[in-house]
């Protein structure tokens, strides 16, 4: 859907074939710091959120860097700079309707997770041995967050930035993927290589969450969703097995979802 103009930090730097499926090393590139040089040329289907997510930026900081005012509209052909230079907007006829608007309306209810997680949050399971798969089951919201699906936890967040930028939960093809908190869908598509069919939800000016490898998306950009709402069907797009890749990002930086999700 989205064709990138420069090498994506969240794109794969290598791929292999396993059982006929393409396996993309999404996180090897994602471990690099946010891009601070060069520029990105906006393509149809891009949003400011998807560009910021791809290059490790907080969307507000990226808008400020490029002098993009509210309502944060971007257009195909526009250059988004990462080095502090001014953005270059394409020439557009006066009556032309922008084709890549960024939805910035806030959710009806801002989750309490917009603040730091409480000190009573469970210790990150990432500290447990990597070989011990732990069943993940949906529970009541803690600080506004719930588990995004049922299944076995097969991948943990790596704080050293060298491996996973979120968690991976195995499950059955087509099983429900749920919004982990209230928010607004700011991206729904397959334009970010290595994530397959992806949904990104903005929960506040601080937090966004991402849900990757879905079989089918059930929401559209700009749609407000409630915690626990079915937003997608689990699948294996962009990966080698049926699973959900789930991320929480705070001001553009990946954080361990297990510090926000309720204990099981």
N, C-alpha and C positions, 0 to 999 in steps of 0.2 A: 504494500500500500504506500509506504513512505520510502522514497529513494534517497539515501544519504549522499551529500556532496563531499563530505570528508570522512575520514576513518572514524568510526564510532567507538568511543571508549567502552560502550556496553555491547559492542558487536563482538563476534567471535574472532579470535586470532588463530584458531585452528579448528578443524573438524574431522571427525572420523565417521565411518559407517558401521553400524552395529545392527545386524538383522534387517538390513534394508532401510533403516531409519537414520537420518542425519543427526549426529550428536554434536552440538555446538558448545564449545567451551566459553560460555557466556561470562563467567566470573573472572577468568584470567585477565581479560582486558578491563573489567570493572574494578579491579583492585588498584588501578592507577588513580592518582589524584585528579581533581576536576581540571578540565582543559582550561588553560590560561593563555593560549596563543591561537592565532588563526581565526577562522570564521566558518560559519555554517550557512549554506544557502537554503532557505525555506522551500520545501516542496509541498505540493497539494496533500492535505491530510495531516500535516504537522500541526501541533499546538505548542504554545510556549512551554507547557508542562512536559510534553513528551521530549522536547529538545533538552530542557533542563534535566530531566530524568536520565536521558542518554549520556549526557556529558558531566554528570555529577554536580550540577548546580542547584542552588535553591532558586525557585522560579522568580521570587521577588528580587533577588540579587541580579539575576540575569536580565530582568526587565529594566532595572535601574542602570545596569552597565550599558545597556543599549538605548537608554532614554525612551523607553516604550511606555507611554502613559496608559492609565485605565481607559477603556476596558481591555487593554493588552492585546489588541488585534495585530496579527501578523499576516503577511501575504506571500504567496509563492514568488520566488525571485528575490525576496528581501534577504539581506545578509545580516546574520546575527554574529556579532563579534564577541570573542572571549578575552581579548587583550586590552580592553578599555577604549578602543577606537569607536567612533560613531557608527551606528548601524546604517546600512544603505537600503532605503526603501525603493522598490521598483516604481516606475512611472505608471500611475493608474488613472484612468479617466475619472472625471469628477463624479459621475453618477454610477460608477462601478461598485457593486456590492462586494465587500471583502469576502473571500472564499475560504479563509482559514481563521475564523474568529476563535478567540480563546475565551471559554466560559469562566467567569470569575465570581458568579453569584455564590454567596456563602450558603452552606446547608442550613436548613431550618433549625437544627439543633447542633450546636458545636459540642463535640464530645469532651468530657473532662480530660481525655488523654492529651489535649493540647498542652497540658503542663507536664512536668517531669513525672515519670511513673512513681507511685508511692513506694516508700521504703519497705512496705509489706509485700511487694511483688516477689514471686518465687525466684530462687536463684536460677540463673540461666542453665538449662539442661545441656547447653553446649559444653559444659565442663565435664559431662559424663563421657565414658569411653565411646568413641565413634561407632563401634561395632554393635552397641546395644540399641536396637530400634525400639522406640517407645510409642505405644498407641496414642494417637491424638484424638480427643473427642471434644465435641462442641460443649461449652459450658456457659454459665451466666456471665454477663459482661462484668469486667473488672476495670474500673476507670474508663468505661465506654467501649472496651474491646472484647470481642469473642473470637474463638477459633473459627477460621474461615471454611473449614470442612472437617469431616471425620476421616480417620485413616491412621496409618503408621508413619511416625516421624522418621524419615530416612536421610535427611540432610539437615545439618545444623549451621547456624551462623558462625563465621570465622572472624573474630575481632582483629586478627592480624592483617586482614585485607587480602589474603592470598587465595582464599577459597570462596565459600558461599557468602553472598550478600544478603541472604535471607534464610528461610527454612524450606524444606521440601517435604510434602506429605503425600504418601502413596494412597491410592484408592481405586475405585472402579470407574470404568469409562462411563461418562455421562452423569456421575453423581453430582449433587448440588455443590456449587461454590458460593459462599455467602459473604456479604459485605461485613467486614470485621468491626466496623463502627459506622455511625452516621456520616454522610458526606455527599459530595457531588462528583459524578464521573467526569473526569477531565481528559481521558483518553480511552478509546476502545478500538482496537485494531491489531494488525500484525506487522506494523512497520518497524519495530525494534527487534533487530536480528537476535536470535537466541532465546527470545521469550515466547515465541509462537503467538497464539491469539491472547492478547494481553488487555487487562483492564487496570487503569490507574484511577484511584479515588482520592480526592482532596478532602481532608477532614477539617482542616483549619489552615491558618496562614503558616503553621509550623509543620504539620504532619500530612504525608500522603502514604497510601498503601498500594501495593501492586500485586496482581494475581495473574500468573503466567501459565502457558502450556494448555489453555482451555481448548475443548473441542468446539464449543459454540458460545458466543457472547449473547447475553440476554438484556443488556442495557446499552444505552447510546450516550454519546458525549453531551454534557449539559444536564443529564438526568440526576435528580436528587434521589438518594437511596437511604434506607433505614438499616440500622444494625440488624443482621440476620436475614436480610433480603437476598433472595436467590439472584445472583448477577451473572452466572455462567455455568457451563457444564464442564466437569473435569475431562481432560483429554491428554494427548501426547504431542501436540503441535510444537515443533522446535526442539524436541528432545527424544529420548530413546525408550521411554516407558510412560505409562499413565501416572500422572502425579500433578500436584499443584505446587508451583513455586510462589512463595509468599514473602513479600518484603514490606517493611515499614521504614520510611525515610523521614528523618527529622532535619528540617532546614536543608534538604537535599542530600544529606549524608545517611547511608544505611545504618540502622541500629538493630540490635538483637530483638526479634519479635517475641522471644520467650520471656523477655523482661516486661512485656506489656500484656501478654495473654494470660487468662486465668489459669490457676493450677488445675491439674486434672485428678 
